[in-house]
């Protein structure tokens, strides 16, 4: 039976762009020539060389990925004791960039500089284009391996959409202030190259470390996770392990959200044969654990030949009826409940209630650990005075996120691996820019039939 790859990410120390790239290239060294060739195609010759460096983190053998620019050691993005954070948070639609070493110490009263002039302790070359639209053009114009551009643009789009919502600016006007640093663009392109090379693979991720503390920004002190990170990872499961600092960066968040369905975050990896593993590290030492992102490569081909490929887990089904709220009020409440941590899905049906009133039948799927918080949110957001709930087992088919380019339009889609063949569905949000139902249906059909980008 043919091998079918599943990639599981263990966010031990956290997730950042360079940690993801290093972990996957450590586990799958055959991908290194492809990734380095794609980086050479998009990075100017004078910006420095992308390098991989072996090392240790918490006594564990790791790989680090970085840009050597002549002023820092290969792969070294740590700003040292005088600047233990490595990010400036801008505003007015600017990307809240983080050098992806994952080694930020967030003190409540830091004297460290967060100027937008990048007064850090390493040299920055003339930057990459800073606007979303310009970065997309640059990536799409480069001579990249098949599929890399589509994957990289999709990752970049997740960051841009989060910034657009946060700062209330049009998508094309989003300004990635610090993605103008080549090492950050490098992480996005390298991750896109890896995702494209692993076409056909499925992905899962452990729950994500929330971190603790505050970060000084142009808005003042803000809690971690950073606003863009929190926006990108809505619906994902978080944990608090008591270790301070920024543990997931916006670029790392965008990569995870692009590859992994939030519904399987924190769920066990599917059954399979472990064929490879790798660890990508940041530079800061974490107390009591290695600062790594670990990648496990599983062959799930044999298991996925039958319904046993579906991953089993437990959910809480929570139900209640509403007969004294307007449709507009119910819609607002539903949106707020869907955004509540631990809510997997929410549906609303209709039925005839007492005294001839129409009633909305609300049904939520909730992660067991979040049940009490979600129940409290239901009482706060709606007029219900009672809830029904039960625990149920469920089976979930393996799924993965993809992109496909149709007539120059990048469409996101989800693929479900069924025993009798895969099914594909295009994200409806990517069709809203088309005029007319016929055009939207035609684009949807082509997007679901086209090859992966």
BELBEL-V491994 format. One line per field, one symbol per residue. psi: psi as a letter, one per 40 degrees, with the letter a starting at -180 (. if undefined). Layout:
psi->???
This chain:
psi->hihhhhhhhhgcdahidddddddddddgdeedddddddddddhideeihhihhiaihfehhiiihihheeeiiheheheidegdifihhaafeihgihhfeffhhgidgieihfieefgafihhihiiieidddddddddeigiihedddddddddddddddddddefiideehhgdeeehddddddddddddddddfheiiiiiiihhdiiaihhieeahiiiiiddddddfheihiiheehiihdhiddddddddddhhddeheiiiiiihheiiihhiaeihiheiigihhhhhihedddeeaeedhhhihihhhiiihefiiddddddddddddehhehdihihaiihaifeihihhhhihihddeddddddddddeieieiiiiihiiihhihiiiiiihhfehhhiihhhhideiiihhihddeedeihidddddddddddeeiii.
